[in-house]
């Protein structure tokens, strides 16, 4: 019999500094992600005040660090509990606005869920990640649906590389 721990149960197995419960670290990090997405121009001091957390913790997260329970969570486990698409739409819009400002490209105003999902899947496929795993991680119901709707065309270089895997092509 195999027993799988929920993300909350797994987090509670961690001894996280200054917390009685490792799940608090996950919740703090989730709050940080949401507040920082809502306030993309705020620095660590402003975020620290809004979140009522030590500035050093915020700075480490801004530099890419994550709490151990978040970092070590299973790749198939959702770290954000989102019950509506409102937060996702807001995060995508914030990123699109920032990219448009940085690049001057009006195309960023059309960025949506499916663009990100396809780009993510294409990046995984380009890195030779097994298509069945991409389907599982991305929530596609089956490989046929994934390949039909999300597989792009292969570059000549990719085709040449794949032909080189066998000597009879």
N, C-alpha and C positions, 0 to 999 in steps of 0.2 A: 504494500500500500504506500502510495506517495502522498505526502502532505505538502501543500504549497502555502507559504505564508503570504498573507495580504501585505501590501506595501506598508500599511500602518503597523502591523505586527512585526514586520522586518525592521522598520525604523526603531521600534521600541527595544530592539536588542542592542542598540548602540548606546554607548556611554558618551554623551555629547556634553562638552564643557558648559557649565552654568545653566544646565537644564535638567529637570527631573525626568524628562521624557524625550527620547530621540525624535518622536513624531513632531514635537514642537519645532525642531530645526527644519523639518520639511515644510510645515505650515508657514514659518517665518520666511523661508526662501520663496514659497509660492506667493506670499504677500509682496515680497520684494519685486518679483517678476512683474506682477500686475501693476504695482505703483510706479515702477520705473518705466513701464510701457506707457502709462498714462502721463508721465512727466519726463519725456525723453531728454529734455535739456537740463534737468536737475542734477546737481552734483551729489556726492556722497553725504555732504553735510545736510542739504535740504531733504534728501531721502531719509537720512537718519532721523531727522526731526519728525517727518511725516509718519514714519513707521515706529517711532519710539524704540529704536534699536541703537546699539553702539555703532559709531561711525566706522570703526575698524572692521566690523563684520560686513558692513555695506561695501566698503572699499575692496575687501577681498573678493566679494561677489562681482563687483564691477570689473575686476581683473581676471574673471573667469573661474575662480574657485567656487566650489559647491560644498554644502554640508555632506559629510560622509554618507548619511542615509540616502541622500539624493543621488550622489555620484555612483554609489554602488547598487542602486536599484536595477532591477532587471530591465533589459532593453524593451521588453514587451509590456512593461508596466507604465501606465500613464502617471506622470508626476503632477499633472494639473487636473483638478476636478472641475470640469467646466460643464455646466448644465444647460447652457445656451450658447448660441454662436455669437452673441453680442460682443463678448470679450475678444474672441478671435477676430471678428471683423474690425474692431477698434485697433487691435495690435497690427493687423495687416495694413490698415489705413495709415497708421502712424509710421510704419516702415516705408510704405509707398511714398508718403509725403516727404520723408527724410531723403529717400533715394532720388526723388524728383528734384528736390532742392540741390542735392549734391551733384547730380548729373545734368540737370536741365532737360532731361528727356521726359516729354509729356506722356510717353507710353506707360510710365509707372502709375498713372492715375487709373489704369485699367487692371491693376493687379488684384487677383482674387484667390480663393481657396484652391481652385482646380489648377491654377498656374503653379502654385507652391507645391501642391501634391505631385503634379507631373514632373516638375523640376527635381524634387526630392527623389522620386522613383528613378528618373533618368540618371541622376548622379550615382545612385546605388548600382544601377545596371552598368554604368560606365566603369565602376570599380569592381565589376564581376561578382557582385553579391548575387547569390542564388535568387532567381525570380520568384520561387515559391516563398522564400523568406520575406521578400519585398511585399508580396501579396498579403502575407500574414501581418506584418508590421503595419502596412498601410491600410488594412481593413478591407481589401478587395475580397469578394466572396469566392472567386475562383481564378485560376490562371488564365483561362480563356478571356474572361472579362477584362482582366488587367492588360493582356497583350492586345486585345482588340481596341481598347480605348486609350491606352497610355504609352504603348511602345512607340517610340519615334523611329525615324529611319536611321540606318547605320552609316557612319562616315566611311569613305573609302579606306581610311587607315584601319578602322575597326574591322571592316570586312577582310582586309588583307591579313590582319592579325589572326582572325578566326580561321581563315583558310590555311594559315600556317600551322594550325594545330593537327592537321592530318596531311599526309603526303599524297593523297590521291585526288585532291581538288586543284 
